[in-house]
C-alpha cells in the first residue's frame, strides 16, 4: 500500500477523488481515491478525505462492515497513508475522528487511529489525553513506542510517566522501554527523557533497561525473531551535540550509578565508540 507522498494533486484531481468518495459504490474505486488523497501530503486533499472518515455510510463503502476479518482492512491502509504523510490539516482530521463516538469507541479502529494521532508533531494536549485514555483501554504497551517516535515534549512527558509508573508491572515497563527507545536514541529529547528517568531511582530492572537501550542494545535477546524489532541507528548519524550529551551522561552515570561488570563494560565500550566518532569529525 502507499506509504510515501504521491505526485502533487491539483484542485481538479482532488475534487474528482472527493466525488468518488462521496457517492461511488465500487469499493476498489473508493479505496483508490481514499489512498490517493491520504498519500498526497496536501492539506486540501486530507481535509477532503477527513470529512468522510467518521461517516458510517462511507466506512461501509470502504470496507464490508458485516465481515469481521475485513471490516477495517482498507481503513487501516488509509490511516497508515495519512500517518506517513501528515500535513497541517491532519490534527483537524484527528480531532474530528476523536469527536466521533462511533469511530473512537471501536477497538478495531482505535488500533490504527493511535499511530495517526502520534504522527502529528508537536503532540497536542488533547492528543495526550486521548493516549492516556487509550492506556486504560489496553493499548499501554503499544503507546510507549508511538510516544517516543513522536518525540515532542508532551509525548515524551507522558512516556516518562508511563516508564516510572510503579502501578504497572516492572516486566511490562522493561518490555515497553526496549521496544520504544532504541530506534530513537539519537534524538536529543529522547536522550533527555531517559536521563531524567535514570535520576529518579527506579527499580533496578527498569534502570537497567533504560541504560541498555542507550548503551547496550541486545536485540536478539530482547525480541527474538520479532519481525519488526527496532534497531538503533549508527552513531555516525547522530548530531554532534547529541554525542556530546552522551559523554556528559556517561560521566554523570559514573558518579551516580554502580554498574555490574558486564553492563559497565558495555557502557564504556559505547562511550569509546562515541569518542571515536567525535574524534573522526574533529580530525
C-alpha positions as CSV (number, residue, x, y, z in Angstrom):
1,X,0.0,0.0,0.0
2,X,1.0,3.6,-0.5
3,X,3.2,4.9,2.3
4,X,5.0,7.8,0.7
5,X,3.8,11.0,-0.9
6,X,2.3,10.7,-4.4
7,X,2.8,13.3,-7.1
8,X,1.1,16.6,-6.4
9,X,-2.7,16.6,-6.9
10,X,-4.2,19.7,-8.5
11,X,-7.6,21.0,-7.3
12,X,-9.5,19.2,-10.0
13,X,-7.9,15.9,-9.2
14,X,-8.7,16.4,-5.5
15,X,-12.3,17.3,-6.4
16,X,-12.6,14.2,-8.7
17,X,-11.3,11.9,-5.9
18,X,-13.7,13.6,-3.4
19,X,-16.6,13.0,-5.8
20,X,-15.7,9.3,-5.9
21,X,-15.6,9.1,-2.1
22,X,-19.0,10.9,-1.9
23,X,-21.0,8.5,-4.0
24,X,-19.2,5.7,-5.7
25,X,-20.3,2.1,-4.8
26,X,-17.4,0.4,-6.4
27,X,-15.2,-0.4,-3.4
28,X,-12.0,-0.6,-5.4
29,X,-12.6,3.0,-6.7
30,X,-13.4,4.2,-3.3
31,X,-10.2,2.7,-1.8
32,X,-8.0,4.0,-4.7
33,X,-9.3,7.6,-4.3
34,X,-9.0,7.5,-0.5
35,X,-5.4,6.3,-0.7
36,X,-4.6,9.0,-3.3
37,X,-5.9,11.7,-1.1
38,X,-4.3,10.2,2.1
39,X,-0.9,9.8,0.5
40,X,-0.7,13.2,-1.1
41,X,0.7,15.1,1.8
42,X,-1.6,18.1,0.9
43,X,-3.9,19.7,3.4
44,X,-6.7,20.3,0.8
45,X,-6.7,16.6,0.0
46,X,-6.5,15.5,3.6
47,X,-9.5,17.6,4.5
48,X,-11.5,16.3,1.6
49,X,-10.9,12.8,2.9
50,X,-11.1,13.5,6.6
51,X,-14.6,14.9,6.4
52,X,-15.8,11.4,5.5
53,X,-13.8,9.1,7.6
54,X,-16.1,9.2,10.6
55,X,-19.3,8.7,8.5
56,X,-20.7,5.2,8.9
57,X,-22.1,5.2,5.3
58,X,-18.6,6.0,3.9
59,X,-17.0,3.3,6.1
60,X,-19.5,0.8,4.8
61,X,-18.4,1.6,1.2
62,X,-14.7,1.5,2.2
63,X,-14.9,-1.9,4.0
64,X,-17.5,-4.6,4.3
65,X,-18.8,-4.0,7.8
66,X,-20.5,-7.3,8.0
67,X,-17.2,-9.2,7.6
68,X,-15.3,-9.2,10.9
69,X,-12.0,-10.1,9.4
70,X,-12.2,-7.4,6.8
71,X,-14.2,-4.5,8.3
72,X,-11.2,-2.3,8.9
73,X,-8.7,-3.6,6.3
74,X,-8.9,-0.7,3.8
75,X,-9.4,1.8,6.6
76,X,-6.1,0.7,8.2
77,X,-4.3,1.3,4.9
78,X,-5.8,4.8,4.6
79,X,-4.9,5.7,8.1
80,X,-1.4,4.5,7.6
81,X,-1.0,6.6,4.5
82,X,-2.3,9.6,6.4
83,X,0.2,8.9,9.2
84,X,3.1,8.6,6.7
85,X,2.2,11.9,5.1
86,X,0.9,14.3,7.8
87,X,0.0,17.9,6.9
88,X,-1.0,20.9,8.8
89,X,-4.6,19.7,8.4
90,X,-4.0,16.2,10.0
91,X,-4.7,17.4,13.5
92,X,-8.1,18.8,12.4
93,X,-9.0,15.4,10.9
94,X,-7.7,13.6,14.0
95,X,-9.9,15.7,16.4
96,X,-12.9,15.2,14.2
97,X,-12.4,11.4,14.4
98,X,-11.8,11.7,18.2
99,X,-15.1,13.5,18.5
100,X,-17.0,10.7,16.7
101,X,-18.1,8.2,19.3
102,X,-18.8,5.5,16.7
103,X,-15.3,5.8,15.4
104,X,-13.4,6.4,18.7
105,X,-15.1,3.7,20.6
106,X,-14.5,1.0,18.0
107,X,-11.5,-1.0,19.3
108,X,-10.6,-2.3,15.8
109,X,-10.3,1.3,14.5
110,X,-8.5,2.8,17.5
111,X,-5.6,0.4,16.9
112,X,-4.9,2.2,13.6
113,X,-6.0,5.6,14.8
114,X,-3.4,5.9,17.5
115,X,-0.4,5.9,15.1
116,X,-2.2,8.6,13.1
117,X,-2.5,10.7,16.3
118,X,1.2,10.2,17.0
119,X,2.2,11.3,13.5
120,X,1.4,15.0,14.3
121,X,4.2,16.9,15.9
122,X,4.2,18.6,18.4
123,X,1.6,16.4,20.2
124,X,-1.3,18.5,21.4
125,X,-2.6,18.3,25.0
126,X,-5.9,16.9,23.6
127,X,-4.0,14.1,21.9
128,X,-2.1,13.4,25.2
129,X,-5.4,13.0,26.9
130,X,-6.6,10.5,24.2
131,X,-3.4,8.5,24.7
132,X,-3.9,8.4,28.5
133,X,-7.4,7.1,27.9
134,X,-6.1,4.5,25.4
135,X,-3.6,3.4,28.0
136,X,-6.5,2.4,30.3
137,X,-8.2,0.6,27.4
138,X,-5.4,-1.9,26.8
139,X,-3.1,0.0,24.5
140,X,-0.4,0.8,27.1
141,X,2.4,-1.3,25.6
142,X,1.9,-0.1,22.1
143,X,1.6,3.5,23.1
144,X,5.1,3.8,24.5
145,X,6.8,3.4,21.2
146,X,4.4,5.8,19.5
147,X,5.0,8.5,22.1
148,X,8.8,8.1,21.8
149,X,8.7,8.2,18.0
150,X,6.7,11.4,18.2
151,X,9.5,12.9,20.2
152,X,7.8,16.2,21.1
153,X,7.9,17.3,24.8
154,X,4.3,16.5,25.6
155,X,4.6,13.0,24.2
156,X,7.9,12.3,26.0
157,X,6.5,13.6,29.2
158,X,3.7,11.0,29.0
159,X,6.3,8.3,28.2
160,X,8.3,9.2,31.3
161,X,5.2,9.0,33.4
162,X,4.5,5.5,31.9
163,X,8.0,4.2,32.4
164,X,8.1,5.4,36.0
165,X,4.6,4.2,36.9
166,X,5.0,1.7,39.7
167,X,1.4,0.6,39.4
168,X,2.4,-1.2,36.1
169,X,4.4,-4.4,36.5
170,X,8.2,-4.0,36.2
171,X,8.4,-6.5,33.4
172,X,5.8,-4.7,31.3
173,X,7.7,-1.4,31.7
174,X,11.0,-3.1,30.8
175,X,9.5,-4.6,27.7
176,X,7.9,-1.3,26.6
177,X,11.2,0.6,27.1
178,X,13.1,-2.0,25.0
179,X,10.6,-1.5,22.2
180,X,10.3,2.2,22.4
181,X,13.7,3.7,22.8
182,X,16.4,2.1,20.6
183,X,15.3,3.3,17.2
184,X,15.1,6.9,18.5
185,X,18.1,7.0,20.9
186,X,19.8,9.7,18.8
187,X,17.0,12.2,19.3
188,X,18.0,14.9,21.8
189,X,14.6,14.9,23.5
190,X,14.6,11.1,23.9
191,X,18.1,11.2,25.5
192,X,17.0,13.9,27.9
193,X,13.9,11.9,28.8
194,X,15.9,8.8,29.6
195,X,18.5,10.8,31.6
196,X,15.6,12.2,33.6
197,X,14.2,8.7,34.3
198,X,17.7,7.5,35.4
199,X,17.8,10.2,38.0
200,X,14.5,9.0,39.6
201,X,16.0,5.9,41.3
202,X,13.5,3.5,39.7
203,X,13.6,-0.3,40.2
204,X,16.9,-1.9,39.2
205,X,15.4,-3.8,36.3
206,X,13.8,-0.6,34.9
207,X,17.1,1.3,35.4
208,X,19.0,-1.4,33.6
209,X,16.5,-1.4,30.7
210,X,16.9,2.3,30.3
211,X,20.7,2.1,30.3
212,X,20.8,-0.8,27.9
213,X,18.6,0.9,25.4
214,X,21.2,3.7,25.2
215,X,24.4,1.8,25.7
216,X,24.0,-1.9,25.2
217,X,21.4,-2.9,22.6
218,X,20.6,-6.6,22.8
219,X,18.0,-7.1,20.0
220,X,18.2,-10.9,19.7
221,X,17.8,-11.4,23.5
222,X,15.0,-8.8,23.8
223,X,13.0,-9.5,20.7
224,X,14.0,-13.0,19.4
225,X,12.7,-13.4,15.9
226,X,10.3,-10.5,16.0
227,X,9.7,-9.3,12.5
228,X,9.7,-5.5,13.2
229,X,12.1,-5.3,16.1
230,X,13.6,-1.8,16.5
231,X,17.2,-1.3,15.5
232,X,19.3,1.7,16.8
233,X,20.8,3.9,14.1
234,X,24.6,4.1,13.9
235,X,26.5,6.8,15.9
236,X,27.7,8.5,12.7
237,X,24.1,9.6,12.1
238,X,23.9,11.5,15.4
239,X,24.2,15.2,15.7
240,X,27.5,16.2,17.3
241,X,25.6,17.9,20.2
242,X,23.8,14.7,21.0
243,X,27.1,12.7,21.1
244,X,28.5,15.3,23.5
245,X,25.4,14.8,25.7
246,X,26.0,11.1,25.7
247,X,29.5,11.7,27.0
248,X,28.2,14.0,29.7
249,X,25.5,11.5,30.7
250,X,28.2,8.7,30.8
251,X,30.3,10.8,33.2
252,X,27.2,11.6,35.3
253,X,26.1,8.0,35.5
254,X,29.6,7.0,36.6
255,X,29.2,9.3,39.6
256,X,25.6,8.3,40.5
257,X,25.2,4.6,39.4
258,X,27.0,1.4,40.3
259,X,27.3,-0.9,37.3
260,X,27.9,-4.6,37.4
261,X,30.9,-5.6,35.3
262,X,29.1,-6.6,32.1
263,X,27.0,-3.5,32.0
264,X,29.8,-1.2,33.0
265,X,32.0,-2.7,30.2
266,X,29.2,-2.2,27.7
267,X,28.7,1.4,28.7
268,X,32.4,2.2,28.5
269,X,32.6,0.4,25.1
270,X,29.8,2.5,23.7
271,X,31.3,5.7,25.2
272,X,34.5,4.8,23.4
273,X,32.7,4.4,20.1
274,X,31.2,7.8,20.6
275,X,34.6,9.3,21.4
276,X,36.0,7.8,18.2
277,X,33.1,9.2,16.2
278,X,33.7,12.7,17.7
279,X,37.4,12.4,17.0
280,X,36.7,11.5,13.4
281,X,34.6,14.6,13.0
282,X,37.2,16.9,14.6
283,X,40.2,15.5,12.8
